[in-house]
Amino acid sequence: MKGIWTYHELLPEVENRARMSLGEGHTPLVKSRFIGPALGLDNLYFKLENLNPTGSYKDRFAAMALSRFVQQGVKVCLATSSGNTGAALAAYCAAAQLPCIMAIVDGAPEGKLQQMRLYGAATLMVKDFGRSPEVTDQVMTMLGRLAEEQQTSVQISAYCFCPEAMEGVQTIAYEIAEAFDEGAQVFVPAGGGGLTLAVARGFERWKQQHETAGHHVVHCVQPEGNDTIVSALVSGQMHPTAVPHSTTAISGLQVPNVLDGLEVIAACRRSGGTGFGVQDEHVWECQDWLAKKEGIFCEPAGAVALAGVRRALAEGSLPSKQPVVCLVTGHGFKDMQRSSVMASTSGNAYLANEAELKNYIIQLITKKNER
């Protein structure tokens, strides 16, 4: 059995003929060699969702969504995306030979748009969509009506829109649960909260099937510039709150509307988890750390979980011995604007001859050894 269908007994029923897979899932769970020890964590792990076929965990969502489309005979895929969902759906639509039309969040990185187009998707960016709640609501209402006319549904990676497709994302939890029978502290980045909810529900579903399985604690991590869930979760409130305008620069997590936030708060609390707000600057630091200390190249959103771990440690709320898992959600090639800044700080040298080359190398080695 390939891809998410390894766990077909825990997923919505889909006929064998309709099951789509590009080899998604079964991503590496890598133990930290340097960052964990530096932070005082004996068992820090990175779940490398950036190594899925199109470079993000959204391939799990797309595999389930397109499988159901194939089974139901749907003729077109309409979707909204800030990038990764669109790339995943575009790839799986190409494999299913279905047209794919995307309403794109304003400001989505060009690298993600290029990826969608290469798979054959049409990309239509709407001003302030995904940034302004009012504009976002208007676009979503229009898309919903259009989808009904075309006998399809709008694909959005959130339970409030596509609950069955989101069950494909729950397979992340199944893989972690198989690796850590004793349980783990799991840090999950959030925009609208769908991923956090998928991980929490996945652990709950796994526990139902495996009574002796360990308990996994799920923590929600959001950029402070898009804090719709975390403050409510930390303060004991029951309801998330939309923000007037998302101010974070972390692409993919700019979701000012309340999507799955209410269920996220309840699910995290059931697990014993909480929320952590992080500054963009700390996310970029963690992105740099992952690349230079662990050899993991992720987009900024993929470093948010690690920033949450740092925040938890600063607050003294994380046990040092229990396994800690950070979800690395997307590949660095997804958002090269920030990556280009990181790379430029390393510097390049244009040298006249081999003697200058030798001297320059010796200087670099000396500087590295002094650190």
Secondary structure, DSSP 8 states (H G I E B T S, - for coil): --GGGGGGGGS----GGG---SS-----EEE-SSHHHHHT-SSEEEEEGGGSTTSBTHHHHHHHHHHHHHHHT---EEEEESSHHHHHHHHHHHHHT--EEEEE-TT--HHHHHHHHHTT-EEEE-TTTTT-HHHHHHHHHHHHHHHHHTT--EE-SSTTT-HHHHTTTTHHHHHHHHH-TT--EEEEE-SSSHHHHHHHHHHHHHHHH-TT----EEEEEEEGGG-SSHHHHHHT-SS----SS-----TT----S-SSHHHHHHHHHHHT--EEEE-HHHHHHHHHHHHHHH---B-GGGGHHHHHHHHHHHTT-S-SSS-EEEEE-BBGGG-HHHHHHHHHTT-----SSHHHHHHHHHHHHHHHHH-
